Amino acid sequence: MDIFNKKHLTLALLFVWFSFTFIVLSGCMSSEQKDILQKAEEASLTYFKENYGIDVEFTNHKFIPTDLSHTVSLTGYVKGKKDQEVFAMVDYDTYEIRTGSVPDHIKPLK
């Protein structure tokens, strides 16, 4: 096996591993957490649109341990501009945005 084929085999195995890991980790989320995440994303999309006039895409989330807070953090970017990161902390009891962060050059509408 030459170096070219070994490189492709390694990349293919890495892809399979990361795909498997993603599927397993996604499957670990309960239906309640999936529902919370969907509602938190919807609330955050509205927040960023109404307060900054931007559309965003979320790429990651993290549930804060429930003994500390009923909050989920969302990270992502301004649509079409992956280098412009956004962040939101959402209280999932009320779906109120506790904290929202955008790049400095994006000014609030209000």
Secondary structure, DSSP 8 states (H G I E B T S, - for coil): --HHHHHHHHHHHHHHHHHHHHHHHHHTS-HHHHHHHHHHHHHHHHHHHHHH---EEEEEEEE--TTT-SEEEEEEEETTEEEEEEEEEEETTTTEEEEEE--TTS----
